[in-house]
Amino acid sequence: MPKRNLLILIEQKRMELVDTVAKTGLNSAAAMKVSRELDTLLNAYQREQGKQQKQSASR
């Protein structure tokens, strides 16, 4: 997935997390679920970043 798309999804998930925490509390199951989803997106972004750096280094 392109990094630009990931950044959009990350921002949307971050806003969802803020909203969920405001409604259900920081330690709620719902907040934990959204937080894990955000972590997954952030990890995917980091992987894409690493791939791009390797490609730049090999040129």
PDB file of N, CA, C, O and CB in Angstrom:
ATOM      1  N   MET A   1       0.860  -1.188   0.000  1.00  0.00           N
ATOM      2  CA  MET A   1       0.000   0.000   0.000  1.00  0.00           C
ATOM      3  C   MET A   1       0.896   1.239   0.000  1.00  0.00           C
ATOM      4  O   MET A   1       1.865   1.304   0.757  1.00  0.00           O
ATOM      5  CB  MET A   1      -0.973   0.005   1.241  1.00  0.00           C
ATOM      6  N   PRO A   2       0.583   2.203  -0.831  1.00  0.00           N
ATOM      7  CA  PRO A   2       1.395   3.433  -0.872  1.00  0.00           C
ATOM      8  C   PRO A   2       1.423   4.147   0.480  1.00  0.00           C
ATOM      9  O   PRO A   2       0.448   4.139   1.231  1.00  0.00           O
ATOM     10  CB  PRO A   2       0.856   4.387  -1.944  1.00  0.00           C
ATOM     11  N   LYS A   3       2.561   4.757   0.761  1.00  0.00           N
ATOM     12  CA  LYS A   3       2.733   5.456   2.041  1.00  0.00           C
ATOM     13  C   LYS A   3       1.685   6.554   2.226  1.00  0.00           C
ATOM     14  O   LYS A   3       1.201   6.771   3.337  1.00  0.00           O
ATOM     15  CB  LYS A   3       4.139   6.060   2.131  1.00  0.00           C
ATOM     16  N   ARG A   4       1.341   7.233   1.159  1.00  0.00           N
ATOM     17  CA  ARG A   4       0.342   8.317   1.269  1.00  0.00           C
ATOM     18  C   ARG A   4      -0.989   7.773   1.780  1.00  0.00           C
ATOM     19  O   ARG A   4      -1.622   8.381   2.643  1.00  0.00           O
ATOM     20  CB  ARG A   4       0.136   9.015  -0.102  1.00  0.00           C
ATOM     21  N   ASN A   5      -1.409   6.633   1.248  1.00  0.00           N
ATOM     22  CA  ASN A   5      -2.653   6.012   1.709  1.00  0.00           C
ATOM     23  C   ASN A   5      -2.547   5.597   3.169  1.00  0.00           C
ATOM     24  O   ASN A   5      -3.485   5.769   3.946  1.00  0.00           O
ATOM     25  CB  ASN A   5      -2.999   4.796   0.843  1.00  0.00           C
ATOM     26  N   LEU A   6      -1.395   5.051   3.528  1.00  0.00           N
ATOM     27  CA  LEU A   6      -1.193   4.651   4.924  1.00  0.00           C
ATOM     28  C   LEU A   6      -1.276   5.851   5.854  1.00  0.00           C
ATOM     29  O   LEU A   6      -1.862   5.764   6.933  1.00  0.00           O
ATOM     30  CB  LEU A   6       0.160   3.951   5.092  1.00  0.00           C
ATOM     31  N   LEU A   7      -0.699   6.960   5.445  1.00  0.00           N
ATOM     32  CA  LEU A   7      -0.752   8.161   6.287  1.00  0.00           C
ATOM     33  C   LEU A   7      -2.186   8.634   6.502  1.00  0.00           C
ATOM     34  O   LEU A   7      -2.544   9.079   7.593  1.00  0.00           O
ATOM     35  CB  LEU A   7       0.076   9.285   5.659  1.00  0.00           C
ATOM     36  N   ILE A   8      -2.994   8.536   5.469  1.00  0.00           N
ATOM     37  CA  ILE A   8      -4.406   8.921   5.591  1.00  0.00           C
ATOM     38  C   ILE A   8      -5.118   7.991   6.558  1.00  0.00           C
ATOM     39  O   ILE A   8      -5.858   8.441   7.433  1.00  0.00           O
ATOM     40  CB  ILE A   8      -5.106   8.898   4.211  1.00  0.00           C
ATOM     41  N   LEU A   9      -4.893   6.685   6.398  1.00  0.00           N
ATOM     42  CA  LEU A   9      -5.517   5.713   7.293  1.00  0.00           C
ATOM     43  C   LEU A   9      -5.044   5.883   8.735  1.00  0.00           C
ATOM     44  O   LEU A   9      -5.829   5.746   9.673  1.00  0.00           O
ATOM     45  CB  LEU A   9      -5.222   4.299   6.816  1.00  0.00           C
ATOM     46  N   ILE A  10      -3.767   6.178   8.904  1.00  0.00           N
ATOM     47  CA  ILE A  10      -3.219   6.396  10.247  1.00  0.00           C
ATOM     48  C   ILE A  10      -3.899   7.588  10.906  1.00  0.00           C
ATOM     49  O   ILE A  10      -4.279   7.519  12.075  1.00  0.00           O
ATOM     50  CB  ILE A  10      -1.692   6.618  10.185  1.00  0.00           C
ATOM     51  N   GLU A  11      -4.052   8.658  10.179  1.00  0.00           N
ATOM     52  CA  GLU A  11      -4.684   9.850  10.753  1.00  0.00           C
ATOM     53  C   GLU A  11      -6.148   9.576  11.104  1.00  0.00           C
ATOM     54  O   GLU A  11      -6.630  10.016  12.148  1.00  0.00           O
ATOM     55  CB  GLU A  11      -4.587  11.035   9.771  1.00  0.00           C
ATOM     56  N   GLN A  12      -6.846   8.860  10.245  1.00  0.00           N
ATOM     57  CA  GLN A  12      -8.241   8.520  10.529  1.00  0.00           C
ATOM     58  C   GLN A  12      -8.342   7.641  11.770  1.00  0.00           C
ATOM     59  O   GLN A  12      -9.213   7.847  12.614  1.00  0.00           O
ATOM     60  CB  GLN A  12      -8.880   7.811   9.325  1.00  0.00           C
ATOM     61  N   LYS A  13      -7.445   6.658  11.877  1.00  0.00           N
ATOM     62  CA  LYS A  13      -7.468   5.753  13.026  1.00  0.00           C
ATOM     63  C   LYS A  13      -7.075   6.498  14.302  1.00  0.00           C
ATOM     64  O   LYS A  13      -7.606   6.212  15.376  1.00  0.00           O
ATOM     65  CB  LYS A  13      -6.522   4.555  12.792  1.00  0.00           C
ATOM     66  N   ARG A  14      -6.156   7.442  14.190  1.00  0.00           N
ATOM     67  CA  ARG A  14      -5.760   8.242  15.353  1.00  0.00           C
ATOM     68  C   ARG A  14      -6.942   9.047  15.869  1.00  0.00           C
ATOM     69  O   ARG A  14      -7.169   9.126  17.076  1.00  0.00           O
ATOM     70  CB  ARG A  14      -4.592   9.181  14.997  1.00  0.00           C
ATOM     71  N   MET A  15      -7.690   9.641  14.953  1.00  0.00           N
ATOM     72  CA  MET A  15      -8.872  10.409  15.360  1.00  0.00           C
ATOM     73  C   MET A  15      -9.930   9.488  15.977  1.00  0.00           C
ATOM     74  O   MET A  15     -10.600   9.855  16.942  1.00  0.00           O
ATOM     75  CB  MET A  15      -9.466  11.168  14.149  1.00  0.00           C
ATOM     76  N   GLU A  16     -10.069   8.293  15.408  1.00  0.00           N
ATOM     77  CA  GLU A  16     -11.007   7.324  15.976  1.00  0.00           C
ATOM     78  C   GLU A  16     -10.588   6.943  17.396  1.00  0.00           C
ATOM     79  O   GLU A  16     -11.433   6.802  18.280  1.00  0.00           O
ATOM     80  CB  GLU A  16     -11.090   6.064  15.086  1.00  0.00           C
ATOM     81  N   LEU A  17      -9.296   6.778  17.610  1.00  0.00           N
ATOM     82  CA  LEU A  17      -8.802   6.435  18.940  1.00  0.00           C
ATOM     83  C   LEU A  17      -9.091   7.544  19.936  1.00  0.00           C
ATOM     84  O   LEU A  17      -9.546   7.274  21.047  1.00  0.00           O
ATOM     85  CB  LEU A  17      -7.306   6.152  18.895  1.00  0.00           C
ATOM     86  N   VAL A  18      -8.837   8.772  19.557  1.00  0.00           N
ATOM     87  CA  VAL A  18      -9.107   9.908  20.439  1.00  0.00           C
ATOM     88  C   VAL A  18     -10.587   9.946  20.808  1.00  0.00           C
ATOM     89  O   VAL A  18     -10.940  10.143  21.971  1.00  0.00           O
ATOM     90  CB  VAL A  18      -8.685  11.237  19.767  1.00  0.00           C
ATOM     91  N   ASP A  19     -11.441   9.756  19.822  1.00  0.00           N
ATOM     92  CA  ASP A  19     -12.884   9.764  20.058  1.00  0.00           C
ATOM     93  C   ASP A  19     -13.302   8.600  20.963  1.00  0.00           C
ATOM     94  O   ASP A  19     -14.095   8.780  21.888  1.00  0.00           O
ATOM     95  CB  ASP A  19     -13.642   9.693  18.721  1.00  0.00           C
ATOM     96  N   THR A  20     -12.772   7.426  20.694  1.00  0.00           N
ATOM     97  CA  THR A  20     -13.112   6.243  21.490  1.00  0.00           C
ATOM     98  C   THR A  20     -12.668   6.408  22.933  1.00  0.00           C
ATOM     99  O   THR A  20     -13.408   6.063  23.854  1.00  0.00           O
ATOM    100  CB  THR A  20     -12.473   4.990  20.889  1.00  0.00           C
ATOM    101  N   VAL A  21     -11.476   6.928  23.137  1.00  0.00           N
ATOM    102  CA  VAL A  21     -10.975   7.152  24.502  1.00  0.00           C
ATOM    103  C   VAL A  21     -11.861   8.158  25.227  1.00  0.00           C
ATOM    104  O   VAL A  21     -12.165   7.976  26.406  1.00  0.00           O
ATOM    105  CB  VAL A  21      -9.505   7.652  24.475  1.00  0.00           C
ATOM    106  N   ALA A  22     -12.277   9.214  24.538  1.00  0.00           N
ATOM    107  CA  ALA A  22     -13.138  10.224  25.160  1.00  0.00           C
ATOM    108  C   ALA A  22     -14.478   9.625  25.584  1.00  0.00           C
ATOM    109  O   ALA A  22     -15.050  10.012  26.603  1.00  0.00           O
ATOM    110  CB  ALA A  22     -13.368  11.396  24.194  1.00  0.00           C
ATOM    111  N   LYS A  23     -14.968   8.676  24.788  1.00  0.00           N
ATOM    112  CA  LYS A  23     -16.279   8.087  25.071  1.00  0.00           C
ATOM    113  C   LYS A  23     -16.223   6.926  26.065  1.00  0.00           C
ATOM    114  O   LYS A  23     -17.111   6.781  26.905  1.00  0.00           O
ATOM    115  CB  LYS A  23     -16.904   7.611  23.789  1.00  0.00           C
ATOM    116  N   THR A  24     -15.171   6.096  25.966  1.00  0.00           N
ATOM    117  CA  THR A  24     -15.163   4.852  26.739  1.00  0.00           C
ATOM    118  C   THR A  24     -14.064   4.745  27.770  1.00  0.00           C
ATOM    119  O   THR A  24     -14.079   3.842  28.607  1.00  0.00           O
ATOM    120  CB  THR A  24     -15.055   3.712  25.824  1.00  0.00           C
ATOM    121  N   GLY A  25     -13.101   5.664  27.717  1.00  0.00           N
ATOM    122  CA  GLY A  25     -11.990   5.623  28.664  1.00  0.00           C
ATOM    123  C   GLY A  25     -10.755   4.989  28.050  1.00  0.00           C
ATOM    124  O   GLY A  25     -10.830   4.218  27.093  1.00  0.00           O
ATOM    125  N   LEU A  26      -9.627   5.334  28.626  1.00  0.00           N
ATOM    126  CA  LEU A  26      -8.334   4.926  28.091  1.00  0.00           C
ATOM    127  C   LEU A  26      -8.117   3.418  28.135  1.00  0.00           C
ATOM    128  O   LEU A  26      -7.521   2.849  27.221  1.00  0.00           O
ATOM    129  CB  LEU A  26      -7.236   5.611  28.848  1.00  0.00           C
ATOM    130  N   ASN A  27      -8.591   2.777  29.179  1.00  0.00           N
ATOM    131  CA  ASN A  27      -8.332   1.344  29.347  1.00  0.00           C
ATOM    132  C   ASN A  27      -9.489   0.456  28.924  1.00  0.00           C
ATOM    133  O   ASN A  27      -9.516  -0.727  29.266  1.00  0.00           O
ATOM    134  CB  ASN A  27      -8.001   1.060  30.771  1.00  0.00           C
ATOM    135  N   SER A  28     -10.431   0.999  28.195  1.00  0.00           N
ATOM    136  CA  SER A  28     -11.575   0.198  27.750  1.00  0.00           C
ATOM    137  C   SER A  28     -11.151  -0.783  26.660  1.00  0.00           C
ATOM    138  O   SER A  28     -10.151  -0.577  25.972  1.00  0.00           O
ATOM    139  CB  SER A  28     -12.709   1.110  27.234  1.00  0.00           C
ATOM    140  N   ALA A  29     -11.926  -1.843  26.520  1.00  0.00           N
ATOM    141  CA  ALA A  29     -11.652  -2.833  25.477  1.00  0.00           C
ATOM    142  C   ALA A  29     -11.731  -2.191  24.089  1.00  0.00           C
ATOM    143  O   ALA A  29     -10.941  -2.517  23.204  1.00  0.00           O
ATOM    144  CB  ALA A  29     -12.645  -4.012  25.579  1.00  0.00           C
ATOM    145  N   ALA A  30     -12.670  -1.294  23.910  1.00  0.00           N
ATOM    146  CA  ALA A  30     -12.814  -0.620  22.612  1.00  0.00           C
ATOM    147  C   ALA A  30     -11.580   0.215  22.286  1.00  0.00           C
ATOM    148  O   ALA A  30     -11.097   0.195  21.154  1.00  0.00           O
ATOM    149  CB  ALA A  30     -14.067   0.273  22.607  1.00  0.00           C
ATOM    150  N   ALA A  31     -11.071   0.945  23.272  1.00  0.00           N
ATOM    151  CA  ALA A  31      -9.882   1.771  23.055  1.00  0.00           C
ATOM    152  C   ALA A  31      -8.662   0.899  22.767  1.00  0.00           C
ATOM    153  O   ALA A  31      -7.837   1.239  21.919  1.00  0.00           O
ATOM    154  CB  ALA A  31      -9.618   2.665  24.279  1.00  0.00           C
ATOM    155  N   MET A  32      -8.553  -0.209  23.463  1.00  0.00           N
ATOM    156  CA  MET A  32      -7.427  -1.128  23.236  1.00  0.00           C
ATOM    157  C   MET A  32      -7.476  -1.697  21.815  1.00  0.00           C
ATOM    158  O   MET A  32      -6.443  -1.834  21.160  1.00  0.00           O
ATOM    159  CB  MET A  32      -7.446  -2.281  24.275  1.00  0.00           C
ATOM    160  N   LYS A  33      -8.666  -2.022  21.351  1.00  0.00           N
ATOM    161  CA  LYS A  33      -8.830  -2.568  20.001  1.00  0.00           C
ATOM    162  C   LYS A  33      -8.396  -1.552  18.951  1.00  0.00           C
ATOM    163  O   LYS A  33      -7.643  -1.883  18.035  1.00  0.00           O
ATOM    164  CB  LYS A  33     -10.293  -2.985  19.762  1.00  0.00           C
ATOM    165  N   VAL A  34      -8.869  -0.321  19.085  1.00  0.00           N
ATOM    166  CA  VAL A  34      -8.516   0.721  18.122  1.00  0.00           C
ATOM    167  C   VAL A  34      -7.019   1.013  18.196  1.00  0.00           C
ATOM    168  O   VAL A  34      -6.379   1.262  17.174  1.00  0.00           O
ATOM    169  CB  VAL A  34      -9.334   2.010  18.385  1.00  0.00           C
ATOM    170  N   SER A  35      -6.468   0.982  19.395  1.00  0.00           N
ATOM    171  CA  SER A  35      -5.036   1.216  19.567  1.00  0.00           C
ATOM    172  C   SER A  35      -4.216   0.148  18.855  1.00  0.00           C
ATOM    173  O   SER A  35      -3.212   0.466  18.216  1.00  0.00           O
ATOM    174  CB  SER A  35      -4.675   1.251  21.054  1.00  0.00           C
ATOM    175  N   ARG A  36      -4.625  -1.106  18.953  1.00  0.00           N
ATOM    176  CA  ARG A  36      -3.929  -2.188  18.242  1.00  0.00           C
ATOM    177  C   ARG A  36      -4.032  -2.000  16.727  1.00  0.00           C
ATOM    178  O   ARG A  36      -3.071  -2.249  15.999  1.00  0.00           O
ATOM    179  CB  ARG A  36      -4.512  -3.561  18.646  1.00  0.00           C
ATOM    180  N   GLU A  37      -5.190  -1.563  16.263  1.00  0.00           N
ATOM    181  CA  GLU A  37      -5.363  -1.313  14.831  1.00  0.00           C
ATOM    182  C   GLU A  37      -4.433  -0.188  14.370  1.00  0.00           C
ATOM    183  O   GLU A  37      -3.836  -0.266  13.296  1.00  0.00           O
ATOM    184  CB  GLU A  37      -6.835  -0.956  14.515  1.00  0.00           C
ATOM    185  N   LEU A  38      -4.319   0.844  15.183  1.00  0.00           N
ATOM    186  CA  LEU A  38      -3.412   1.944  14.863  1.00  0.00           C
ATOM    187  C   LEU A  38      -1.966   1.447  14.844  1.00  0.00           C
ATOM    188  O   LEU A  38      -1.193   1.814  13.958  1.00  0.00           O
ATOM    189  CB  LEU A  38      -3.573   3.096  15.882  1.00  0.00           C
ATOM    190  N   ASP A  39      -1.605   0.623  15.807  1.00  0.00           N
ATOM    191  CA  ASP A  39      -0.258   0.049  15.832  1.00  0.00           C
ATOM    192  C   ASP A  39       0.036  -0.730  14.557  1.00  0.00           C
ATOM    193  O   ASP A  39       1.134  -0.639  14.007  1.00  0.00           O
ATOM    194  CB  ASP A  39      -0.088  -0.861  17.049  1.00  0.00           C
ATOM    195  N   THR A  40      -0.935  -1.487  14.093  1.00  0.00           N
ATOM    196  CA  THR A  40      -0.761  -2.266  12.867  1.00  0.00           C
ATOM    197  C   THR A  40      -0.492  -1.350  11.673  1.00  0.00           C
ATOM    198  O   THR A  40       0.382  -1.628  10.852  1.00  0.00           O
ATOM    199  CB  THR A  40      -2.005  -3.133  12.601  1.00  0.00           C
ATOM    200  N   LEU A  41      -1.243  -0.267  11.585  1.00  0.00           N
ATOM    201  CA  LEU A  41      -1.031   0.694  10.496  1.00  0.00           C
ATOM    202  C   LEU A  41       0.334   1.361  10.600  1.00  0.00           C
ATOM    203  O   LEU A  41       1.019   1.545   9.594  1.00  0.00           O
ATOM    204  CB  LEU A  41      -2.131   1.758  10.503  1.00  0.00           C
ATOM    205  N   LEU A  42       0.726   1.721  11.814  1.00  0.00           N
ATOM    206  CA  LEU A  42       2.032   2.349  12.010  1.00  0.00           C
ATOM    207  C   LEU A  42       3.161   1.390  11.643  1.00  0.00           C
ATOM    208  O   LEU A  42       4.157   1.798  11.045  1.00  0.00           O
ATOM    209  CB  LEU A  42       2.189   2.817  13.463  1.00  0.00           C
ATOM    210  N   ASN A  43       3.008   0.127  11.999  1.00  0.00           N
ATOM    211  CA  ASN A  43       4.015  -0.873  11.635  1.00  0.00           C
ATOM    212  C   ASN A  43       4.097  -1.037  10.121  1.00  0.00           C
ATOM    213  O   ASN A  43       5.193  -1.163   9.573  1.00  0.00           O
ATOM    214  CB  ASN A  43       3.694  -2.224  12.296  1.00  0.00           C
ATOM    215  N   ALA A  44       2.973  -1.036   9.450  1.00  0.00           N
ATOM    216  CA  ALA A  44       2.962  -1.138   7.989  1.00  0.00           C
ATOM    217  C   ALA A  44       3.671   0.069   7.374  1.00  0.00           C
ATOM    218  O   ALA A  44       4.418  -0.073   6.406  1.00  0.00           O
ATOM    219  CB  ALA A  44       1.507  -1.240   7.458  1.00  0.00           C
ATOM    220  N   TYR A  45       3.440   1.239   7.930  1.00  0.00           N
ATOM    221  CA  TYR A  45       4.103   2.444   7.434  1.00  0.00           C
ATOM    222  C   TYR A  45       5.619   2.323   7.602  1.00  0.00           C
ATOM    223  O   TYR A  45       6.386   2.663   6.701  1.00  0.00           O
ATOM    224  CB  TYR A  45       3.577   3.696   8.172  1.00  0.00           C
ATOM    225  N   GLN A  46       6.033   1.835   8.771  1.00  0.00           N
ATOM    226  CA  GLN A  46       7.470   1.667   9.027  1.00  0.00           C
ATOM    227  C   GLN A  46       8.088   0.678   8.044  1.00  0.00           C
ATOM    228  O   GLN A  46       9.203   0.895   7.568  1.00  0.00           O
ATOM    229  CB  GLN A  46       7.707   1.191  10.472  1.00  0.00           C
ATOM    230  N   ARG A  47       7.375  -0.405   7.736  1.00  0.00           N
ATOM    231  CA  ARG A  47       7.883  -1.375   6.763  1.00  0.00           C
ATOM    232  C   ARG A  47       8.054  -0.726   5.389  1.00  0.00           C
ATOM    233  O   ARG A  47       9.063  -0.943   4.717  1.00  0.00           O
ATOM    234  CB  ARG A  47       6.935  -2.587   6.664  1.00  0.00           C
ATOM    235  N   GLU A  48       7.076   0.063   4.978  1.00  0.00           N
ATOM    236  CA  GLU A  48       7.166   0.758   3.690  1.00  0.00           C
ATOM    237  C   GLU A  48       8.342   1.735   3.690  1.00  0.00           C
ATOM    238  O   GLU A  48       9.050   1.870   2.692  1.00  0.00           O
ATOM    239  CB  GLU A  48       5.850   1.507   3.384  1.00  0.00           C
ATOM    240  N   GLN A  49       8.534   2.395   4.794  1.00  0.00           N
ATOM    241  CA  GLN A  49       9.645   3.345   4.925  1.00  0.00           C
ATOM    242  C   GLN A  49      10.974   2.602   4.755  1.00  0.00           C
ATOM    243  O   GLN A  49      11.875   3.069   4.058  1.00  0.00           O
ATOM    244  CB  GLN A  49       9.596   4.075   6.308  1.00  0.00           C
ATOM    245  N   GLY A  50      11.077   1.454   5.394  1.00  0.00           N
ATOM    246  CA  GLY A  50      12.293   0.652   5.293  1.00  0.00           C
ATOM    247  C   GLY A  50      12.545   0.164   3.876  1.00  0.00           C
ATOM    248  O   GLY A  50      13.681   0.181   3.402  1.00  0.00           O
ATOM    249  N   LYS A  51      11.487  -0.272   3.195  1.00  0.00           N
ATOM    250  CA  LYS A  51      11.620  -0.719   1.805  1.00  0.00           C
ATOM    251  C   LYS A  51      12.125   0.421   0.930  1.00  0.00           C
ATOM    252  O   LYS A  51      13.001   0.230   0.087  1.00  0.00           O
ATOM    253  CB  LYS A  51      10.271  -1.250   1.267  1.00  0.00           C
ATOM    254  N   GLN A  52      11.571   1.591   1.137  1.00  0.00           N
ATOM    255  CA  GLN A  52      11.952   2.749   0.328  1.00  0.00           C
ATOM    256  C   GLN A  52      13.412   3.118   0.580  1.00  0.00           C
ATOM    257  O   GLN A  52      14.131   3.471  -0.354  1.00  0.00           O
ATOM    258  CB  GLN A  52      11.034   3.950   0.636  1.00  0.00           C
ATOM    259  N   GLN A  53      13.850   3.040   1.826  1.00  0.00           N
ATOM    260  CA  GLN A  53      15.236   3.368   2.148  1.00  0.00           C
ATOM    261  C   GLN A  53      16.193   2.361   1.520  1.00  0.00           C
ATOM    262  O   GLN A  53      17.260   2.736   1.035  1.00  0.00           O
ATOM    263  CB  GLN A  53      15.438   3.411   3.665  1.00  0.00           C
ATOM    264  N   LYS A  54      15.813   1.076   1.526  1.00  0.00           N
ATOM    265  CA  LYS A  54      16.667   0.051   0.906  1.00  0.00           C
ATOM    266  C   LYS A  54      16.775   0.286  -0.588  1.00  0.00           C
ATOM    267  O   LYS A  54      17.851   0.143  -1.168  1.00  0.00           O
ATOM    268  CB  LYS A  54      16.115  -1.362   1.181  1.00  0.00           C
ATOM    269  N   GLN A  55      15.641   0.653  -1.224  1.00  0.00           N
ATOM    270  CA  GLN A  55      15.663   0.909  -2.662  1.00  0.00           C
ATOM    271  C   GLN A  55      16.540   2.108  -2.987  1.00  0.00           C
ATOM    272  O   GLN A  55      17.268   2.097  -3.980  1.00  0.00           O
ATOM    273  CB  GLN A  55      14.244   1.136  -3.187  1.00  0.00           C
ATOM    274  N   SER A  56      16.473   3.141  -2.156  1.00  0.00           N
ATOM    275  CA  SER A  56      17.293   4.335  -2.385  1.00  0.00           C
ATOM    276  C   SER A  56      18.766   4.016  -2.203  1.00  0.00           C
ATOM    277  O   SER A  56      19.605   4.526  -2.946  1.00  0.00           O
ATOM    278  CB  SER A  56      16.878   5.470  -1.437  1.00  0.00           C
ATOM    279  N   ALA A  57      19.091   3.188  -1.234  1.00  0.00           N
ATOM    280  CA  ALA A  57      20.474   2.856  -0.958  1.00  0.00           C
ATOM    281  C   ALA A  57      21.086   1.986  -2.059  1.00  0.00           C
ATOM    282  O   ALA A  57      22.290   2.058  -2.309  1.00  0.00           O
ATOM    283  CB  ALA A  57      20.576   2.152   0.377  1.00  0.00           C
ATOM    284  N   SER A  58      20.270   1.171  -2.711  1.00  0.00           N
ATOM    285  CA  SER A  58      20.794   0.267  -3.741  1.00  0.00           C
ATOM    286  C   SER A  58      20.919   0.934  -5.108  1.00  0.00           C
ATOM    287  O   SER A  58      21.399   0.312  -6.056  1.00  0.00           O
ATOM    288  CB  SER A  58      19.903  -0.950  -3.857  1.00  0.00           C
ATOM    289  N   ARG A  59      20.501   2.170  -5.219  1.00  0.00           N
ATOM    290  CA  ARG A  59      20.595   2.873  -6.520  1.00  0.00           C
ATOM    291  C   ARG A  59      21.914   3.528  -6.711  1.00  0.00           C
ATOM    292  O   ARG A  59      22.148   4.154  -7.744  1.00  0.00           O
ATOM    293  CB  ARG A  59      19.517   3.908  -6.650  1.00  0.00           C
TER     294      ARG A  59
END
